[in-house]
Amino acid sequence: MPITKSAKKALRQNAGRKARNLVYKKKMRGLIKQVRILVEEKKIEEAKKLLPQIYKTLDKTAKVGIIKKNTAGRKKSRITKLVNKNQPS
């Protein structure tokens, strides 16, 4: 347990940051999972409608430092590739 006043404050700040970060991560993971499920069910149009929302969430999580910029780019690329690959010709 923290002893000094500054260590106690740091502990409180860390708890708040962790809670905020988890909100972003859960939203990001949830959206990606949702798109994967839609692609499996061959609901490509619905999956395409979710792409802008996923991009926005990934960009925001990268901006605030929860994930790195290249990680966000990689995730966007892979999810887009998945959706486009499974669209009917």
Steps between C-alpha positions, in 0.01 A plus 500: 500500500615853430641691793581848375234749400622508141496120476140496625402755237682301229303191602171690464604636162603156376162357597321771305720458196458123504121535509505747209735281296282194555198684360689572177641147476163334558334717237779428251496124559121487499470673163766281341334189638163619370638546147665157505168342600315690225754384242462139614122534461555644149344835599760703313291817454440527875870440565591777252274743687699434819840573339491882550412447865791258540739744329390779731544286811842370393622849413380632834664219699825563313474875557459468876782246520316180583630329189779608268439674169629209291289254698190703417598508134562127494165424662316730259675340204427145608135560581446681167675220313278245675182684403607560139625144451164354595281731295314334215644557154 
